[in-house]
């Protein structure tokens, strides 16, 4: 049986990695969630030491973690290399 928690986790993409364009909002690095069904944007709060610039000029690989920060799902930078690979179904998100 599928629970509400499972459905929410799936729509948020917890544990998934996406290549995202980050922007500065409310003092945080934030990205629009690539899944249109997600009720939350992403606050990138971990792995910031991998970034040379804040916000970076190119999309970076961000993994969604199971935590909420300021009404956004938390994410961590796993690869700041613009040519790095990320599980994003070959779709770069630049919202």
FENUR-V156010 format. One record per pair of residues at least 12 apart in sequence whose ideal C-beta (glycine too) atoms are under 7 Angstrom apart, sorted by the first residue. I is the first residue (numbers start at 1). GAP is how many residues later the second one is. D is the distance in Angstrom with one decimal. If there is no record, write none. Layout:
BEGIN
i & gap & d
I & GAP & D
I & GAP & D
END
This chain:
BEGIN
i & gap & d
11 & 24 & 6.1
11 & 26 & 4.5
11 & 27 & 5.3
12 & 26 & 5.5
12 & 28 & 6.6
12 & 52 & 6.2
12 & 61 & 5.2
13 & 22 & 5.6
13 & 25 & 6.9
13 & 51 & 4.8
14 & 50 & 5.2
14 & 52 & 4.9
15 & 49 & 6.6
16 & 48 & 5.5
16 & 71 & 6.2
17 & 44 & 5.4
17 & 45 & 6.8
17 & 46 & 4.6
17 & 61 & 6.0
17 & 69 & 4.8
17 & 70 & 4.9
18 & 16 & 5.0
18 & 44 & 5.9
18 & 68 & 6.1
18 & 70 & 4.7
18 & 75 & 6.0
19 & 40 & 4.6
19 & 41 & 6.9
19 & 42 & 5.4
19 & 67 & 4.3
19 & 69 & 4.9
19 & 73 & 5.2
19 & 74 & 6.7
20 & 14 & 6.9
20 & 22 & 6.9
20 & 39 & 5.6
20 & 40 & 6.6
20 & 42 & 5.0
20 & 73 & 5.2
21 & 38 & 4.7
21 & 72 & 6.7
21 & 73 & 4.2
22 & 22 & 5.9
22 & 33 & 4.5
22 & 34 & 6.0
22 & 38 & 6.6
23 & 32 & 5.4
24 & 31 & 5.2
28 & 15 & 5.1
28 & 42 & 6.9
29 & 15 & 4.3
29 & 25 & 6.3
29 & 26 & 5.6
30 & 12 & 6.6
30 & 13 & 5.6
30 & 42 & 6.6
31 & 13 & 6.6
31 & 31 & 6.6
32 & 61 & 6.9
32 & 63 & 3.5
34 & 54 & 7.0
34 & 59 & 4.1
40 & 31 & 7.0
40 & 32 & 5.3
40 & 33 & 4.6
41 & 31 & 5.0
42 & 20 & 6.5
42 & 22 & 6.6
42 & 30 & 6.1
42 & 31 & 5.6
42 & 33 & 4.4
43 & 26 & 4.5
43 & 27 & 6.0
43 & 29 & 3.8
43 & 31 & 5.7
43 & 32 & 6.8
44 & 18 & 5.7
44 & 31 & 4.6
44 & 32 & 6.9
44 & 33 & 6.1
45 & 24 & 5.4
45 & 29 & 5.3
46 & 19 & 6.9
46 & 30 & 3.3
47 & 29 & 4.2
47 & 30 & 3.5
47 & 31 & 6.3
48 & 29 & 6.3
50 & 27 & 4.7
50 & 30 & 4.5
51 & 26 & 6.2
51 & 29 & 5.3
52 & 28 & 7.0
56 & 24 & 6.4
58 & 24 & 4.0
59 & 33 & 5.6
59 & 35 & 6.3
60 & 17 & 5.5
60 & 19 & 6.6
60 & 20 & 4.8
61 & 17 & 4.9
61 & 18 & 3.8
61 & 23 & 5.4
61 & 25 & 3.8
62 & 13 & 4.2
62 & 14 & 6.7
62 & 15 & 5.9
62 & 16 & 6.9
63 & 12 & 6.4
63 & 13 & 5.3
63 & 15 & 5.0
END
